[in-house]
Amino acid sequence: MSLPARQQQILDQIEQVLQAADPRLKSMFAAFARLAPREAAPPTEVIIRRSARRTVVICVMALSLLGVLMLSILGTKDVCRPGLSSDQAVVSASVRYAACSKSTDAWSRGAR
């Protein structure tokens, strides 16, 4: 396999730097190459792609659930409004329950 001249020059420079850093490296590699059995390269890994159909189905289901949630929130936002003025925004839980359940006992006791 031949490389372009620029790539071969870079590889030659790397080789020179490695030989200068460790003079025994070349002989160690030669010994390794003699001792290591020649095996074929391992097969490439096969990555299984998920189908686009599965992704679309999951997205549609998620959007449907989000839509149902939004409709339920919008549909129930006015259901249990106690009808208090803005200066009475902080009220006890029993007063809120009384307003939602149409029970007047908690209102008459002043439930605090």
VOMARKE-415605 format. One record per atom (N, C-alpha, C): atom name; residue number from 0; x, y, z; residue in three letters. Coordinates in steps of 0.2 Angstrom, whole numbers, plus 5000, padded with zeros to 4 digits. Each point is the difference from the previous one (the first is absolute). Layout:
BEGIN
<atome = CA num = NUM east = X north = Y up = Z residu = Ala>
...
END
This chain:
BEGIN
<atome = N num = 0 east = 5004 north = 4994 up = 5000 residu = Met>
<atome = CA num = 0 east = 4996 north = 5006 up = 5000 residu = Met>
<atome = C num = 0 east = 5004 north = 5006 up = 5000 residu = Met>
<atome = N num = 1 east = 5000 north = 5004 up = 4995 residu = Ser>
<atome = CA num = 1 east = 5004 north = 5006 up = 5000 residu = Ser>
<atome = C num = 1 east = 4996 north = 5006 up = 5003 residu = Ser>
<atome = N num = 2 east = 5003 north = 5005 up = 5003 residu = Leu>
<atome = CA num = 2 east = 4997 north = 5006 up = 5003 residu = Leu>
<atome = C num = 2 east = 5002 north = 5006 up = 4996 residu = Leu>
<atome = N num = 3 east = 4996 north = 5005 up = 5001 residu = Pro>
<atome = CA num = 3 east = 5002 north = 5006 up = 4997 residu = Pro>
<atome = C num = 3 east = 5007 north = 5003 up = 5003 residu = Pro>
<atome = N num = 4 east = 5004 north = 5003 up = 4996 residu = Ala>
<atome = CA num = 4 east = 5006 north = 5002 up = 5002 residu = Ala>
<atome = C num = 4 east = 5000 north = 5004 up = 5007 residu = Ala>
<atome = N num = 5 east = 4996 north = 5004 up = 5001 residu = Arg>
<atome = CA num = 5 east = 4999 north = 5004 up = 5007 residu = Arg>
<atome = C num = 5 east = 4999 north = 4995 up = 5005 residu = Arg>
<atome = N num = 6 east = 4996 north = 4995 up = 5000 residu = Gln>
<atome = CA num = 6 east = 4998 north = 4996 up = 5005 residu = Gln>
<atome = C num = 6 east = 5006 north = 4995 up = 5001 residu = Gln>
<atome = N num = 7 east = 5004 north = 4998 up = 4995 residu = Gln>
<atome = CA num = 7 east = 5006 north = 4996 up = 5001 residu = Gln>
<atome = C num = 7 east = 5005 north = 5004 up = 5003 residu = Gln>
<atome = N num = 8 east = 5001 north = 5006 up = 4999 residu = Gln>
<atome = CA num = 8 east = 5005 north = 5004 up = 5003 residu = Gln>
<atome = C num = 8 east = 4998 north = 5001 up = 5008 residu = Gln>
<atome = N num = 9 east = 4994 north = 5001 up = 5001 residu = Ile>
<atome = CA num = 9 east = 4998 north = 5000 up = 5007 residu = Ile>
<atome = C num = 9 east = 5002 north = 4994 up = 5004 residu = Ile>
<atome = N num = 10 east = 4998 north = 4994 up = 4997 residu = Leu>
<atome = CA num = 10 east = 5002 north = 4994 up = 5003 residu = Leu>
<atome = C num = 10 east = 5007 north = 4999 up = 5001 residu = Leu>
<atome = N num = 11 east = 5004 north = 5002 up = 4995 residu = Asp>
<atome = CA num = 11 east = 5007 north = 4999 up = 5001 residu = Asp>
<atome = C num = 11 east = 5003 north = 5004 up = 5006 residu = Asp>
<atome = N num = 12 east = 4997 north = 5006 up = 5000 residu = Gln>
<atome = CA num = 12 east = 5002 north = 5005 up = 5006 residu = Gln>
<atome = C num = 12 east = 4998 north = 4997 up = 5007 residu = Gln>
<atome = N num = 13 east = 4995 north = 4997 up = 5000 residu = Ile>
<atome = CA num = 13 east = 4997 north = 4996 up = 5006 residu = Ile>
<atome = C num = 13 east = 5005 north = 4995 up = 5002 residu = Ile>
<atome = N num = 14 east = 5002 north = 4996 up = 4995 residu = Glu>
<atome = CA num = 14 east = 5005 north = 4994 up = 5001 residu = Glu>
<atome = C num = 14 east = 5006 north = 5003 up = 5002 residu = Glu>
<atome = N num = 15 east = 5003 north = 5005 up = 4997 residu = Gln>
<atome = CA num = 15 east = 5006 north = 5003 up = 5003 residu = Gln>
<atome = C num = 15 east = 5000 north = 5002 up = 5007 residu = Gln>
<atome = N num = 16 east = 4995 north = 5003 up = 5002 residu = Val>
<atome = CA num = 16 east = 4999 north = 5002 up = 5007 residu = Val>
<atome = C num = 16 east = 4999 north = 4994 up = 5004 residu = Val>
<atome = N num = 17 east = 4997 north = 4995 up = 4999 residu = Leu>
<atome = CA num = 17 east = 4999 north = 4994 up = 5004 residu = Leu>
<atome = C num = 17 east = 5007 north = 4997 up = 5001 residu = Leu>
<atome = N num = 18 east = 5004 north = 4999 up = 4994 residu = Gln>
<atome = CA num = 18 east = 5006 north = 4997 up = 5000 residu = Gln>
<atome = C num = 18 east = 5005 north = 5004 up = 5005 residu = Gln>
<atome = N num = 19 east = 5000 north = 5006 up = 4999 residu = Ala>
<atome = CA num = 19 east = 5004 north = 5005 up = 5005 residu = Ala>
<atome = C num = 19 east = 4998 north = 4999 up = 5007 residu = Ala>
<atome = N num = 20 east = 4994 north = 4999 up = 5001 residu = Ala>
<atome = CA num = 20 east = 4997 north = 5000 up = 5007 residu = Ala>
<atome = C num = 20 east = 5002 north = 4993 up = 5003 residu = Ala>
<atome = N num = 21 east = 5000 north = 4995 up = 4996 residu = Asp>
<atome = CA num = 21 east = 5001 north = 4993 up = 5003 residu = Asp>
<atome = C num = 21 east = 5003 north = 4996 up = 4995 residu = Asp>
<atome = N num = 22 east = 5007 north = 4999 up = 5000 residu = Pro>
<atome = CA num = 22 east = 5003 north = 4997 up = 4994 residu = Pro>
<atome = C num = 22 east = 4999 north = 4992 up = 5000 residu = Pro>
<atome = N num = 23 east = 4997 north = 4997 up = 5006 residu = Arg>
<atome = CA num = 23 east = 4999 north = 4993 up = 5000 residu = Arg>
<atome = C num = 23 east = 4993 north = 4999 up = 4997 residu = Arg>
<atome = N num = 24 east = 4996 north = 5005 up = 4999 residu = Leu>
<atome = CA num = 24 east = 4993 north = 4999 up = 4998 residu = Leu>
<atome = C num = 24 east = 4999 north = 4996 up = 4994 residu = Leu>
<atome = N num = 25 east = 5005 north = 5001 up = 4995 residu = Lys>
<atome = CA num = 25 east = 4999 north = 4996 up = 4993 residu = Lys>
<atome = C num = 25 east = 5002 north = 4993 up = 5001 residu = Lys>
<atome = N num = 26 east = 5005 north = 4998 up = 5005 residu = Ser>
<atome = CA num = 26 east = 5001 north = 4993 up = 5001 residu = Ser>
<atome = C num = 26 east = 4995 north = 4997 up = 5004 residu = Ser>
<atome = N num = 27 east = 4997 north = 5003 up = 5005 residu = Met>
<atome = CA num = 27 east = 4994 north = 4998 up = 5004 residu = Met>
<atome = C num = 27 east = 4994 north = 4998 up = 4995 residu = Met>
<atome = N num = 28 east = 4999 north = 5005 up = 4996 residu = Phe>
<atome = CA num = 28 east = 4994 north = 4998 up = 4995 residu = Phe>
<atome = C num = 28 east = 5001 north = 4995 up = 4995 residu = Phe>
<atome = N num = 29 east = 5006 north = 4999 up = 4998 residu = Ala>
<atome = CA num = 29 east = 5002 north = 4994 up = 4996 residu = Ala>
<atome = C num = 29 east = 4999 north = 4994 up = 5004 residu = Ala>
<atome = N num = 30 east = 5002 north = 4999 up = 5006 residu = Ala>
<atome = CA num = 30 east = 5000 north = 4994 up = 5004 residu = Ala>
<atome = C num = 30 east = 4992 north = 4999 up = 5001 residu = Ala>
<atome = N num = 31 east = 4996 north = 5005 up = 5001 residu = Phe>
<atome = CA num = 31 east = 4993 north = 4999 up = 5001 residu = Phe>
<atome = C num = 31 east = 4997 north = 4997 up = 4994 residu = Phe>
<atome = N num = 32 east = 5002 north = 5003 up = 4994 residu = Ala>
<atome = CA num = 32 east = 4997 north = 4998 up = 4994 residu = Ala>
<atome = C num = 32 east = 5002 north = 4992 up = 4999 residu = Ala>
<atome = N num = 33 east = 5006 north = 4998 up = 5002 residu = Arg>
<atome = CA num = 33 east = 5001 north = 4993 up = 4999 residu = Arg>
<atome = C num = 33 east = 4996 north = 4996 up = 5004 residu = Arg>
<atome = N num = 34 east = 4999 north = 5002 up = 5006 residu = Leu>
<atome = CA num = 34 east = 4997 north = 4995 up = 5005 residu = Leu>
<atome = C num = 34 east = 4992 north = 5000 up = 5000 residu = Leu>
<atome = N num = 35 east = 4998 north = 5006 up = 4998 residu = Ala>
<atome = CA num = 35 east = 4992 north = 5001 up = 4999 residu = Ala>
<atome = C num = 35 east = 4998 north = 4996 up = 4994 residu = Ala>
<atome = N num = 36 east = 4995 north = 4996 up = 5001 residu = Pro>
<atome = CA num = 36 east = 4997 north = 4996 up = 4994 residu = Pro>
<atome = C num = 36 east = 4996 north = 5005 up = 4996 residu = Pro>
<atome = N num = 37 east = 5001 north = 4998 up = 4993 residu = Arg>
<atome = CA num = 37 east = 4997 north = 5004 up = 4995 residu = Arg>
<atome = C num = 37 east = 4992 north = 4998 up = 5000 residu = Arg>
<atome = N num = 38 east = 4996 north = 5005 up = 5002 residu = Glu>
<atome = CA num = 38 east = 4993 north = 4999 up = 5001 residu = Glu>
<atome = C num = 38 east = 4997 north = 5005 up = 4995 residu = Glu>
<atome = N num = 39 east = 4994 north = 4998 up = 4998 residu = Ala>
<atome = CA num = 39 east = 4996 north = 5005 up = 4996 residu = Ala>
<atome = C num = 39 east = 4997 north = 5005 up = 5005 residu = Ala>
<atome = N num = 40 east = 4999 north = 5006 up = 4997 residu = Ala>
<atome = CA num = 40 east = 4997 north = 5005 up = 5004 residu = Ala>
<atome = C num = 40 east = 4993 north = 4998 up = 5002 residu = Ala>
<atome = N num = 41 east = 4999 north = 5003 up = 5006 residu = Pro>
<atome = CA num = 41 east = 4993 north = 4998 up = 5002 residu = Pro>
<atome = C num = 41 east = 4995 north = 5003 up = 4996 residu = Pro>
<atome = N num = 42 east = 4994 north = 4997 up = 4999 residu = Pro>
<atome = CA num = 42 east = 4995 north = 5002 up = 4996 residu = Pro>
<atome = C num = 42 east = 4997 north = 5007 up = 5002 residu = Pro>
<atome = N num = 43 east = 4998 north = 5004 up = 4996 residu = Thr>
<atome = CA num = 43 east = 4997 north = 5007 up = 5002 residu = Thr>
<atome = C num = 43 east = 4993 north = 4999 up = 5004 residu = Thr>
<atome = N num = 44 east = 4999 north = 5004 up = 5004 residu = Glu>
<atome = CA num = 44 east = 4994 north = 4999 up = 5004 residu = Glu>
<atome = C num = 44 east = 4994 north = 5003 up = 4996 residu = Glu>
<atome = N num = 45 east = 4995 north = 4996 up = 5000 residu = Val>
<atome = CA num = 45 east = 4994 north = 5002 up = 4997 residu = Val>
<atome = C num = 45 east = 4995 north = 5004 up = 5004 residu = Val>
<atome = N num = 46 east = 4998 north = 5006 up = 4999 residu = Ile>
<atome = CA num = 46 east = 4996 north = 5004 up = 5004 residu = Ile>
<atome = C num = 46 east = 4993 north = 4999 up = 4997 residu = Ile>
<atome = N num = 47 east = 4995 north = 4998 up = 5004 residu = Ile>
<atome = CA num = 47 east = 4993 north = 4999 up = 4997 residu = Ile>
<atome = C num = 47 east = 4997 north = 5007 up = 5001 residu = Ile>
<atome = N num = 48 east = 4997 north = 5002 up = 4995 residu = Arg>
<atome = CA num = 48 east = 4997 north = 5006 up = 5000 residu = Arg>
<atome = C num = 48 east = 4992 north = 4999 up = 5002 residu = Arg>
<atome = N num = 49 east = 4998 north = 5005 up = 5004 residu = Arg>
<atome = CA num = 49 east = 4993 north = 4999 up = 5002 residu = Arg>
<atome = C num = 49 east = 4996 north = 5002 up = 4994 residu = Arg>
<atome = N num = 50 east = 4994 north = 4998 up = 4999 residu = Ser>
<atome = CA num = 50 east = 4996 north = 5002 up = 4994 residu = Ser>
<atome = C num = 50 east = 4997 north = 5006 up = 5002 residu = Ser>
<atome = N num = 51 east = 4999 north = 5004 up = 4994 residu = Ala>
<atome = CA num = 51 east = 4997 north = 5007 up = 5001 residu = Ala>
<atome = C num = 51 east = 4993 north = 4999 up = 5002 residu = Ala>
<atome = N num = 52 east = 4996 north = 4994 up = 4998 residu = Arg>
<atome = CA num = 52 east = 4993 north = 4999 up = 5002 residu = Arg>
<atome = C num = 52 east = 5000 north = 5000 up = 5008 residu = Arg>
<atome = N num = 53 east = 5004 north = 4997 up = 5003 residu = Arg>
<atome = CA num = 53 east = 5000 north = 4999 up = 5007 residu = Arg>
<atome = C num = 53 east = 5001 north = 5007 up = 5004 residu = Arg>
<atome = N num = 54 east = 5004 north = 5004 up = 4997 residu = Thr>
<atome = CA num = 54 east = 5001 north = 5007 up = 5003 residu = Thr>
<atome = C num = 54 east = 4994 north = 5004 up = 4999 residu = Thr>
<atome = N num = 55 east = 4997 north = 5000 up = 4994 residu = Val>
<atome = CA num = 55 east = 4994 north = 5004 up = 4999 residu = Val>
<atome = C num = 55 east = 4994 north = 4998 up = 5004 residu = Val>
<atome = N num = 56 east = 5000 north = 4993 up = 5001 residu = Val>
<atome = CA num = 56 east = 4994 north = 4998 up = 5005 residu = Val>
<atome = C num = 56 east = 5001 north = 5002 up = 5007 residu = Val>
<atome = N num = 57 east = 5007 north = 5000 up = 5002 residu = Ile>
<atome = CA num = 57 east = 5001 north = 5003 up = 5007 residu = Ile>
<atome = C num = 57 east = 4999 north = 5007 up = 5001 residu = Ile>
<atome = N num = 58 east = 5002 north = 5004 up = 4995 residu = Cys>
<atome = CA num = 58 east = 4998 north = 5007 up = 5000 residu = Cys>
<atome = C num = 58 east = 4993 north = 5002 up = 5000 residu = Cys>
<atome = N num = 59 east = 4996 north = 4996 up = 4996 residu = Val>
<atome = CA num = 59 east = 4993 north = 5001 up = 4999 residu = Val>
<atome = C num = 59 east = 4997 north = 4998 up = 5007 residu = Val>
<atome = N num = 60 east = 5002 north = 4995 up = 5003 residu = Met>
<atome = CA num = 60 east = 4997 north = 4998 up = 5007 residu = Met>
<atome = C num = 60 east = 5002 north = 5006 up = 5005 residu = Met>
<atome = N num = 61 east = 5006 north = 5002 up = 5000 residu = Ala>
<atome = CA num = 61 east = 5002 north = 5005 up = 5005 residu = Ala>
<atome = C num = 61 east = 4996 north = 5007 up = 4999 residu = Ala>
<atome = N num = 62 east = 4999 north = 5002 up = 4993 residu = Leu>
<atome = CA num = 62 east = 4996 north = 5006 up = 4999 residu = Leu>
<atome = C num = 62 east = 4993 north = 4999 up = 5002 residu = Leu>
<atome = N num = 63 east = 4997 north = 4994 up = 4999 residu = Ser>
<atome = CA num = 63 east = 4993 north = 4998 up = 5002 residu = Ser>
<atome = C num = 63 east = 4999 north = 5001 up = 5007 residu = Ser>
<atome = N num = 64 east = 5005 north = 4997 up = 5004 residu = Leu>
<atome = CA num = 64 east = 4999 north = 5001 up = 5007 residu = Leu>
<atome = C num = 64 east = 5001 north = 5007 up = 5002 residu = Leu>
<atome = N num = 65 east = 5004 north = 5003 up = 4997 residu = Leu>
<atome = CA num = 65 east = 5001 north = 5007 up = 5002 residu = Leu>
<atome = C num = 65 east = 4994 north = 5004 up = 4998 residu = Leu>
<atome = N num = 66 east = 4997 north = 4999 up = 4995 residu = Gly>
<atome = CA num = 66 east = 4993 north = 5003 up = 4998 residu = Gly>
<atome = C num = 66 east = 4995 north = 4998 up = 5005 residu = Gly>
<atome = N num = 67 east = 4999 north = 4994 up = 5002 residu = Val>
<atome = CA num = 67 east = 4995 north = 4998 up = 5005 residu = Val>
<atome = C num = 67 east = 5001 north = 5004 up = 5006 residu = Val>
<atome = N num = 68 east = 5006 north = 5000 up = 5002 residu = Leu>
<atome = CA num = 68 east = 5002 north = 5004 up = 5007 residu = Leu>
<atome = C num = 68 east = 4998 north = 5007 up = 4999 residu = Leu>
<atome = N num = 69 east = 5002 north = 5003 up = 4995 residu = Met>
<atome = CA num = 69 east = 4998 north = 5007 up = 4999 residu = Met>
<atome = C num = 69 east = 4992 north = 5001 up = 5000 residu = Met>
<atome = N num = 70 east = 4997 north = 4996 up = 4996 residu = Leu>
<atome = CA num = 70 east = 4993 north = 5001 up = 5000 residu = Leu>
<atome = C num = 70 east = 4996 north = 4999 up = 5007 residu = Leu>
<atome = N num = 71 east = 5003 north = 4995 up = 5004 residu = Ser>
<atome = CA num = 71 east = 4997 north = 4999 up = 5006 residu = Ser>
<atome = C num = 71 east = 5002 north = 5006 up = 5005 residu = Ser>
<atome = N num = 72 east = 5006 north = 5003 up = 4999 residu = Ile>
<atome = CA num = 72 east = 5001 north = 5006 up = 5004 residu = Ile>
<atome = C num = 72 east = 4996 north = 5006 up = 4998 residu = Ile>
<atome = N num = 73 east = 4999 north = 5001 up = 4994 residu = Leu>
<atome = CA num = 73 east = 4996 north = 5005 up = 4997 residu = Leu>
<atome = C num = 73 east = 4992 north = 4999 up = 5002 residu = Leu>
<atome = N num = 74 east = 4998 north = 4994 up = 5000 residu = Gly>
<atome = CA num = 74 east = 4993 north = 4998 up = 5001 residu = Gly>
<atome = C num = 74 east = 4998 north = 5001 up = 5007 residu = Gly>
<atome = N num = 75 east = 5005 north = 5000 up = 5005 residu = Thr>
<atome = CA num = 75 east = 4999 north = 5000 up = 5007 residu = Thr>
<atome = C num = 75 east = 5002 north = 5006 up = 5003 residu = Thr>
<atome = N num = 76 east = 5003 north = 5005 up = 4997 residu = Lys>
<atome = CA num = 76 east = 5003 north = 5006 up = 5003 residu = Lys>
<atome = C num = 76 east = 4994 north = 5004 up = 5004 residu = Lys>
<atome = N num = 77 east = 4994 north = 5000 up = 4998 residu = Asp>
<atome = CA num = 77 east = 4995 north = 5004 up = 5003 residu = Asp>
<atome = C num = 77 east = 4995 north = 4996 up = 5004 residu = Asp>
<atome = N num = 78 east = 5002 north = 4994 up = 5001 residu = Val>
<atome = CA num = 78 east = 4995 north = 4996 up = 5004 residu = Val>
<atome = C num = 78 east = 4999 north = 5001 up = 5007 residu = Val>
<atome = N num = 79 east = 5006 north = 5001 up = 5004 residu = Cys>
<atome = CA num = 79 east = 4999 north = 5001 up = 5007 residu = Cys>
<atome = C num = 79 east = 5003 north = 5007 up = 5002 residu = Cys>
<atome = N num = 80 east = 4998 north = 5005 up = 4996 residu = Arg>
<atome = CA num = 80 east = 5002 north = 5007 up = 5002 residu = Arg>
<atome = C num = 80 east = 4995 north = 5002 up = 5006 residu = Arg>
<atome = N num = 81 east = 5003 north = 5002 up = 5006 residu = Pro>
<atome = CA num = 81 east = 4995 north = 5002 up = 5005 residu = Pro>
<atome = C num = 81 east = 4997 north = 5007 up = 4999 residu = Pro>
<atome = N num = 82 east = 5002 north = 5003 up = 4995 residu = Gly>
<atome = CA num = 82 east = 4997 north = 5007 up = 4999 residu = Gly>
<atome = C num = 82 east = 5002 north = 5005 up = 5005 residu = Gly>
<atome = N num = 83 east = 5006 north = 5000 up = 5003 residu = Leu>
<atome = CA num = 83 east = 5002 north = 5005 up = 5005 residu = Leu>
<atome = C num = 83 east = 5003 north = 5005 up = 4996 residu = Leu>
<atome = N num = 84 east = 5000 north = 5006 up = 5003 residu = Ser>
<atome = CA num = 84 east = 5003 north = 5006 up = 4997 residu = Ser>
<atome = C num = 84 east = 5007 north = 4999 up = 5000 residu = Ser>
<atome = N num = 85 east = 5004 north = 5005 up = 4997 residu = Ser>
<atome = CA num = 85 east = 5007 north = 4999 up = 4999 residu = Ser>
<atome = C num = 85 east = 5004 north = 5001 up = 5007 residu = Ser>
<atome = N num = 86 east = 4997 north = 5004 up = 5004 residu = Asp>
<atome = CA num = 86 east = 5003 north = 5001 up = 5007 residu = Asp>
<atome = C num = 86 east = 4999 north = 4994 up = 5004 residu = Asp>
<atome = N num = 87 east = 4996 north = 4995 up = 4999 residu = Gln>
<atome = CA num = 87 east = 4999 north = 4994 up = 5003 residu = Gln>
<atome = C num = 87 east = 5003 north = 4994 up = 4997 residu = Gln>
<atome = N num = 88 east = 5006 north = 5001 up = 4996 residu = Ala>
<atome = CA num = 88 east = 5003 north = 4995 up = 4996 residu = Ala>
<atome = C num = 88 east = 5002 north = 4994 up = 5004 residu = Ala>
<atome = N num = 89 east = 5003 north = 5002 up = 5006 residu = Val>
<atome = CA num = 89 east = 5003 north = 4995 up = 5005 residu = Val>
<atome = C num = 89 east = 4994 north = 4998 up = 5005 residu = Val>
<atome = N num = 90 east = 4998 north = 4994 up = 4998 residu = Val>
<atome = CA num = 90 east = 4994 north = 4997 up = 5005 residu = Val>
<atome = C num = 90 east = 5002 north = 4993 up = 5002 residu = Val>
<atome = N num = 91 east = 4997 north = 4998 up = 5005 residu = Ser>
<atome = CA num = 91 east = 5002 north = 4993 up = 5003 residu = Ser>
<atome = C num = 91 east = 4997 north = 4995 up = 4995 residu = Ser>
<atome = N num = 92 east = 5003 north = 4994 up = 5001 residu = Ala>
<atome = CA num = 92 east = 4998 north = 4994 up = 4996 residu = Ala>
<atome = C num = 92 east = 4992 north = 4998 up = 5001 residu = Ala>
<atome = N num = 93 east = 4998 north = 5001 up = 5006 residu = Ser>
<atome = CA num = 93 east = 4993 north = 4998 up = 5002 residu = Ser>
<atome = C num = 93 east = 4995 north = 5005 up = 4996 residu = Ser>
<atome = N num = 94 east = 5002 north = 5006 up = 4999 residu = Val>
<atome = CA num = 94 east = 4996 north = 5005 up = 4997 residu = Val>
<atome = C num = 94 east = 5000 north = 4998 up = 4992 residu = Val>
<atome = N num = 95 east = 5006 north = 4998 up = 4997 residu = Arg>
<atome = CA num = 95 east = 5000 north = 4998 up = 4993 residu = Arg>
<atome = C num = 95 east = 4995 north = 4994 up = 4999 residu = Arg>
<atome = N num = 96 east = 5001 north = 4995 up = 5005 residu = Tyr>
<atome = CA num = 96 east = 4996 north = 4994 up = 5000 residu = Tyr>
<atome = C num = 96 east = 4993 north = 5002 up = 5000 residu = Tyr>
<atome = N num = 97 east = 4998 north = 5004 up = 5004 residu = Ala>
<atome = CA num = 97 east = 4993 north = 5002 up = 5001 residu = Ala>
<atome = C num = 97 east = 4997 north = 5003 up = 4993 residu = Ala>
<atome = N num = 98 east = 5004 north = 5004 up = 4997 residu = Ala>
<atome = CA num = 98 east = 4998 north = 5004 up = 4994 residu = Ala>
<atome = C num = 98 east = 4999 north = 4994 up = 4995 residu = Ala>
<atome = N num = 99 east = 5005 north = 4995 up = 4999 residu = Cys>
<atome = CA num = 99 east = 4999 north = 4995 up = 4995 residu = Cys>
<atome = C num = 99 east = 4995 north = 4995 up = 5001 residu = Cys>
<atome = N num = 100 east = 4998 north = 4999 up = 5006 residu = Ser>
<atome = CA num = 100 east = 4995 north = 4995 up = 5002 residu = Ser>
<atome = C num = 100 east = 4993 north = 5003 up = 5001 residu = Ser>
<atome = N num = 101 east = 5000 north = 5006 up = 4999 residu = Lys>
<atome = CA num = 101 east = 4993 north = 5004 up = 5001 residu = Lys>
<atome = C num = 101 east = 4998 north = 4999 up = 5007 residu = Lys>
<atome = N num = 102 east = 5004 north = 4998 up = 5005 residu = Ser>
<atome = CA num = 102 east = 4998 north = 5000 up = 5007 residu = Ser>
<atome = C num = 102 east = 5001 north = 5007 up = 5003 residu = Ser>
<atome = N num = 103 east = 4995 north = 5002 up = 5004 residu = Thr>
<atome = CA num = 103 east = 5000 north = 5006 up = 5003 residu = Thr>
<atome = C num = 103 east = 5002 north = 5000 up = 5008 residu = Thr>
<atome = N num = 104 east = 5001 north = 4994 up = 5002 residu = Asp>
<atome = CA num = 104 east = 5002 north = 4999 up = 5007 residu = Asp>
<atome = C num = 104 east = 5006 north = 5004 up = 5002 residu = Asp>
<atome = N num = 105 east = 5005 north = 4999 up = 4996 residu = Ala>
<atome = CA num = 105 east = 5007 north = 5003 up = 5001 residu = Ala>
<atome = C num = 105 east = 4999 north = 5007 up = 4999 residu = Ala>
<atome = N num = 106 east = 4996 north = 5003 up = 4996 residu = Trp>
<atome = CA num = 106 east = 4999 north = 5007 up = 4999 residu = Trp>
<atome = C num = 106 east = 4997 north = 5003 up = 5006 residu = Trp>
<atome = N num = 107 east = 4995 north = 4997 up = 5003 residu = Ser>
<atome = CA num = 107 east = 4996 north = 5002 up = 5005 residu = Ser>
<atome = C num = 107 east = 5005 north = 5000 up = 5007 residu = Ser>
<atome = N num = 108 east = 5004 north = 4995 up = 5000 residu = Arg>
<atome = CA num = 108 east = 5004 north = 5000 up = 5006 residu = Arg>
<atome = C num = 108 east = 5006 north = 5005 up = 5000 residu = Arg>
<atome = N num = 109 east = 5002 north = 5002 up = 4994 residu = Gly>
<atome = CA num = 109 east = 5005 north = 5004 up = 4998 residu = Gly>
<atome = C num = 109 east = 5007 north = 4996 up = 5000 residu = Gly>
<atome = N num = 110 east = 5000 north = 4994 up = 4999 residu = Ala>
<atome = CA num = 110 east = 5005 north = 4995 up = 5000 residu = Ala>
<atome = C num = 110 east = 5007 north = 5004 up = 4999 residu = Ala>
<atome = N num = 111 east = 5004 north = 5000 up = 5005 residu = Arg>
<atome = CA num = 111 east = 5006 north = 5003 up = 4999 residu = Arg>
<atome = C num = 111 east = 5005 north = 4995 up = 5002 residu = Arg>
END
